[in-house]
Every structure is written in structure tokens, then in C-alpha cells.
Amino acid sequence: MENAKLTAKDFSSNLPVKWCPGCGNFAILNMMQKVMAGMGLPHEKYAVISGIGCSSRFPYYVSTYGFHSIHGRAAAVATGVKLANPELAVWVVTGDGDGLSIGGNHMLHAIRRNIGLKIVLFNNRIYALTKGQASPTTQPGTKTKTTPLGSIDYPFNPASFAVGLGCTFVARGLDNDIAGTTAILERAARHEGTAFVEILQKCVPFSDKEFEPLKDQALRDDMLLRVEHGKPLVFGKDRNRGIVIKDMKPEIVSFSGKAPPEVAVYDETNPGLAYLVSSLTQPEFPVPMGVLRAVRRPSYEELYYDHVKAVGDTKEHELETLLAGPDAWEMK
Amino acid sequence: MTKPKSRNVNVSELSSVTVRFAGDSGDGIQLVGSRFANATAVAGNELSTLPDYPAEIRAPAGSLAGVSGFQISFGDESVLTPGNRPDVLVVMNPAALAVNLKSLEKGSIIVANSDAFVPAALEKAGYAANPLEDGTLDNYRVIAVPANTMTENTLKDSGLPKPQVLKCKNFYMLGILYWMYGLPLESTKEWIENKFKKAPEIAAANAKVLEAGYDYAETTEIFDARFQAKKSAVTPGKYRNLTGNEAAAYALITAAKLLKKKLYYGSYPITPASEILHTLAKHRSNDVVIFQAEDEIAAVCSTIGAAFAGELAATGTSGPGLSLKAEALGLGVIAELPMVIVDVQRGGPSTGLPTKTEQSDLLQAVYGRHGESPLVVLAASSPADCFHTTLEAARIAVKYMTPVVVLTNSYLSNGSEPFRIPKLSELPKFELPPRPGPGDYKPFMRDPETLARPWVWPGLKGYEHRIGGLEKQDVTGAISYDAENHERMTQLRAEKVRRVVKEIPQTRIYGQPEGELLVVGWGSTYGAITSAVSKARREGISVSSVHIRNIFPLPPDLGAAMRRFRKVLVPEENTGQLRMLLRSEYMVEPLGLNKVQGQPLNSDEVLEKIKEVLRGN
């Protein structure tokens, strides 16, 4: 069982990593190398596919098979890889611009099919590689090079986007929350079907302050809602606040001691609850983190290969029969 | 059992016959056309077919826009095209007559369903009076058949509702045509039985109507002559009738088998390429993987993914789709992954004439990408040749690790001809670039002969590597922004594609190797050019022809071949795209015959141009 001994270091390609110092991507890279090492799969069984953007440099830094493709198309390339060889663990590394703007169509169809891709979307709410334009997740009012007076676009909430599409696994993590995000990635790695993980990630030059309150030691417990299946939606430093859902509307209640029964208990199999909770945003609500949805549904590749199981392989000696079809005739 | 010839009528033998069926798009024209084609094949004829259908699935019934046609030419081995002008036009309604009459020579035969020539239908077709009766058709031999009435009479005891009964009338007309050409009914009856297996009463009704049509022609005195097309002297073997799209699909399955790999075909529906996807969908298996992508871009990107995963990867599309795939093909070129892209050309630009034929994507296929992005382009010359050319494309793709575009078009993809089913031993050998042991492997090391890099895929232990769209360092495959390395890699990619000339057989000249005029063609004009040149030569005209499959790179000996003639003529269904390529590659000045009407060039047009060019001497 040589595979059992693999460590995160074994999954490093030892190439110089070219992200800016302090970039949130370093932490995500370390977490993913650790998760890959822990899966019991050898290097050659991994294919890491990316598009274009800072996050998409990722494949060069892991010692697996990797394909740094073109802008927005990682999910489409990865779909071909997975369908051609369903034995492979296929990871897609993308960003908010790559995966939700130019690649939005491929993203939504990959999720619709429930093809077995592990999609990790690094959300820094900015186009970083092209040096600071507004992205589909840039928050309203944010000043960027293309929105000097503040962005007027309504942004996507990536996790809600995925939940809304019926994605069978949706989670949100944070670049500096190593324990929580590693646990999410581990579950994503074991999920059959499409797993969509949004990781909030800071970009030092262009969105440095973006997630600062979520990381502030003093504030973060009031800002983050850690979602766990079967547990009440409770947050706050003193764990004295909870989310109550009344008439399909979330509200915050304060309490002391044990959470009262009206505080919602999270159910990751409930799509309505997942949509409602994934959509909670600052400043009214804390930002939900964790696995927001996880259900088991046959994956695209399972369904495909199940369909053709009865047919099996076309044997070479059958080629002439196949070419002849039912209507052939003999000419002498 | 073939019906005995009980009536003594004159039977003339013809070297070829052209029949066009025309009617409403709901009249089952394509169905009777393809059955008729099959019957001629079974009778031992060479054949070539061309369906011509409207872009609208169901244009208003009886309208001129809704006329669907199917033309077939059959006879001896001289049949290379679906024919120019039909000898017999079968019309199911007045609109079909109005649309097709102009393509008939005086004296040809019109078989019309006279029951459809009622005032409302006449008006829709723009006729003030019934052309079957008012003298409009005096110069033609008109056979008016009350097909609705006869079909209803035939099925009066069937218990089927009237609309169902009337649906059978196309088989009545087909039966008449079978009698006229002495064709056997069996294969069609078997087909009907199979097709309507789940509705035996419908099968019985269709078969009965088919026979009734045959008997009607046999006993009615209005049919005073029968014809027999000469049989073809073809290579013995097993044959089937294939359209170009089916042929391309079967070639891809065959190529994957020869490589002992899966076939992965990712495609997005587009006219007229969708039948490749449909054909492969029928044969989906553990190793024929088809994927209907969300768009053209996903189709080609997933194909690139499958090539990266180590399977035989292919996609198919038409002109607008090839445009959408252009960026990804650049990735295919720089990542040096093997794949086949079948472009079934249609009238463009934009939606253009989506169901009509053209040859206007040649320059897009050769040059239509950003950057220096050479890839291999081949063109198929006939429906059956779509098999051989697509197979060759796959062979070159994996040998040279390059995307290969196959140009076919609407005419080839929908047209059909007999295809001799090859024996496995007759198929070309496929070879992959050599792959060293994992210790010696570098992603961009090259086979010194072909310059192909090794094909290595996820799952192979010890070969883990990263590729992508960024420029890579020669040999090592590390990311490189080095100026000289970029130039070297650009040249290596170009030189690799140039070396594909080694795969091109010597240029075959039909006719004398030198003389007054060489006609150079490519793709779907093969039949028209060859028929025209052959006819001209029989008339004593000094003309030869060459038909090229290799569009990029071009055959190395083509320049010298052209220079042995005083003039070169390039007929093509565009405004002169191959001509431009030949001019820039060989510094020659060919003349053009250019038709951009959505309709194929025909041999009369080519022959006329040959004569015109030579008159100018």
C-alpha cells in the first residue's frame, strides 16, 4: 500500500510557484495537496484541469497529470477527460471570472449533468491576472479599473448559483480556514457526481480587504455561520445567536444557553434550505461556511456506462459486421 | 418474388437514368428516394443520390418553400454524380412541379399525383389553371396518376383511418417507378416489414400499396415503355449504401478499433453535420462514447480533453461551428494533441443557407485561427470517400499528434452511393509516435522523422506531466517566455505539419500528363469534374483533371503537374478559395469556375467552361 504513505509534499511538482506573496492561493494549494495525498490514489490517477486566471496556474504546482487549458473552458475539457476515462479523479480549478463569466455556460451544464468533476472555484471577486477588472462576483459599489465609480452589476453568489442548479455537492470555504476548508475538500473528493466548492480567497494587489472581517480574530465568529448537517444554525463568539426561518424568511434570534427549538436545524439534503442559507450575506447575516448541500444521485458517467453495459465493447472481429449493417448486398 | 414481365412492352437499356422525387416535406420523399436507391443498388447499378430539403422542418403544406426533393442517378460505372437534369420527375403536388419544372429537358417524363392538383393546391403553387390539363406540359411526357384514389381503393378493406391510408400513397408512386425500371420489390418489402414491425397493419398496407402501384403500371396502357439501367462493373465485394455523414461516422469507429482505443465523439447539433452524431449514437457502446455538448466550444474542448485522456477524439460541425471552435483548435495545435474535426460545409456566412451545399470553409479550415496555427486539412470527394478520408485523417492525427480537419459538405453528407465494405486486412495501419520509458520521457521531445511528440495520458504511471495553452520550452515542456524558444516552437509545429506531405501519394492525373488544360478540383466536385472531363475527352478535347484530397499541406508534386499544362481551371463552390491557395503556394495563375448558389456544380457546367476556356486558345 505505497499509496497510503503519500504526503502533501509528494503532490508538489517542486516548480517555483508564481503567485504574489501573501496570495490566498498558497493555502488552497497546500490543502489540496494534502487532500489528494490522503485519498489513497496514486499520482497518475489524477487529472487537474484549469482554465485561465491566477487560480488556473494551479496544475503546474501539483505532481499529477495537469492541463492548463483556455479561458473558461476547464469544465468542458474536464468533461471530455472524465467521460473518456471515468477511472480518473478529475479536478477543475477555476476562478470567479474563468468559471462564472466566460465559462459560465460550461459550468452550469457540468453541474446539470452531475458529471464527476471536483470543481474548486477560487473566488477573489476580481480579475486578478488581467490586473483588476470587475468580475461576476465583484460586490456592488466596488471600485475597480473598469468600475471607477463603483460596480453597478448585481453579483453572483457562487454557492447559491450551484445550489440553484441542483448541484449534488456544494460547499463554501475560506482560504485561511485550514481545518474547515480541508474537511470540505476531503468530502468533495469523495463525492460521486459534481462537487462544487467555492473558496473565498484574497488577492493581495486587487482585493486585499475583501474578506478581512471574516478573518478578523475578534469579529469572525460573529461573521461566519458554520453550517453542519443535523446541527442548529448557531453562530457568535458566545454561540448565542441562531437563524430562525419564518415564512421562508431567515431571521436572527439571540438566546442564552442551549439553542431554542425554533432555530433551524441544517439539512444538507434539503435544496430549499440550502438555497436560503447559501444566500445569506453580510451585513444583515453571517456568511455561511461548510457543506451546504450533499445528495447522492447517479453521475453522468455512471449513467452513460450503465446504458452501454449490455453492449460492451465492439469487438474488432465485429467491425465488418458493424460496417455492413442490415442492408448490405454482394456484388460479383 | 420479382414480378414477371407479363405485358410485352419495349425495354430500352440506358447507361444511366436520373430520377427526381419531389413533394411536400411531409410526403415521405426522402423515404421513397432512399428505398428506390437501395433497390437500384440491389439490382447491381452504380448510383449517386442527392436529397434537397427545405430548411424549415414543416413549411406550410403545399407551399413552394416546403418542397422537398430527392434525386438519384443510377446505371453503369459512369455514374459519378446524382445527375444534372432528371429524366423522370415524380411530383406529389403542384408546388413540387412548379419548383422543379425548370430543371427538366423538354421530352422528359413527369409522373404526377393528379389527385393533388386541386384548386387550393394549384393556387398555393401559383398556378391559375391545372398545368396537367392546360397545355403547360405539352412538351413533356406526362403520366397523371390518381394516387390518392388508387391508394384509397387499394386499402378500402384495411380498416385504417383515411389519413393513415393516404400516408401510403408515396409507396404507390414508388411501385410505379419500380415497374418502369424493372426493379425488384423484395428489398423494399423487407424494409417495410422491419420498419413497421410494431404496427403490422401499417406494414401490410404499405406493402400492398407498393404492389398496387407496380400492378397499375403493369396493366395500364399509359405506360408504354420500360427502361433498364446498365449494371455497373464494379470491384466485387460486399456493398452497402452510405451517406457521407454515415461514412464519416463509421470511419471514426473503424479508426478507434484499429488503434484499440475508445472513440470519443463530442458534438453539438448543427445542420448538416448532426447525422454523424446520430449514427454514432446508434452504435454507442463501452468504447464508442458520444457526448452531446452544451455548445460548439464545449464540443471541441471536451474532444481535446478526451485526446488528453488518450482516446481517439473527434468532433463534427459545420462552418459556423468551426468558427466557434477556432480558439480551442489553437489549443489543440499548441498542446499537440491528436483529433479529427469533420466540417460538413454549408452555404454561409452566418446561418446562410443551412441545408444547402457549398465549399466555402476551405480558407477557414486552413487559416481561420489566431497566431501561427498550422494543422492538417483533408477533403473528401464522394459520400463513400468520406469514410476513407476520415480514416486517413485519424491516421495522420495520431501519427503526427495534430488536429486534422476533414472537409465534407452538405452534398456529400446527405448524398449516398454504394460503399464497398473493406476487409480488416485492407485497412491502413495506424502507428503512434514512439514512447520512451518514463525515466526518459519529456512532454515535448519529438520523433526525429515526424516531429510528433509522444502521446501519454493520465493513468500511465511515471509519465505525469502538465501541458496547456502557454508556450512550452522545446523538449522539456516547461513554461517558457523565451523569445527564441517561441520562434523555434512555432517553426517546429509548422515543420511537423509540413512533413505530412510524406503521407501524400503521387498526384494522379486523369487523362494525359500534359496538354492544353488541367482541371484541378477538390472535395465534392469530383463527380461533376470527372464526368465532364470524361465526356470532353470522348469528344476529342484535350483536357485532363486532378482531384486533390490533401488541402494542407498540398501535394508536393502538384505544382509541377500544373506547369505541364497551358492552362489550369479550378471549379469550386466558392469564389475561388483553392485557387487562392494554389496561387500563393505554386505561383500559378489558374482560371476559376465558381458557383455559389447552394447547389452543386454539375458536369454540364464544368463541360461548358472547359469548352469556353479552350475556345479562348
Interface residues (C-beta under 8 A of the other chain):
Chain A: S13 L15 P42 H43 E44 K45 Y46 A47 I49 S50 I52 P59 Y60 S63 T64 Y65 G66 F67 H68 S69 I70 R73 A76 V77 A78 T79 G80 V81 K82 L83 A84 N85 E87 L88 N105 H106 H109 Y304 Y305 H307 V308 K309 V311 G312 D313 T314 E316 L319 E320 L322 L323 A324 G325 P326 D327 A328 W329 E330 M331 K332
Chain B: N38 A41 V42 G44 S187 W191 N194 V234 T235 P236 G237 K238 Y239 R240 N241 Y250 I253 T254 K257 K260 K262 Y264 G266 H283 R284 S285 N286 D287 V288 V289 F291 A293 E294 D295 I297 A298 C301 S302 T303 I304 G305 A306 A307 F308 A309 G310 E311 A313 E327 A328 G330 L331 A335 P418 R420 I421 P422 K423 L424 W457 P458 G459 L460 K461 G462 Y463 E464 H465 R466 I467 G468 G469 L470 A478 I479
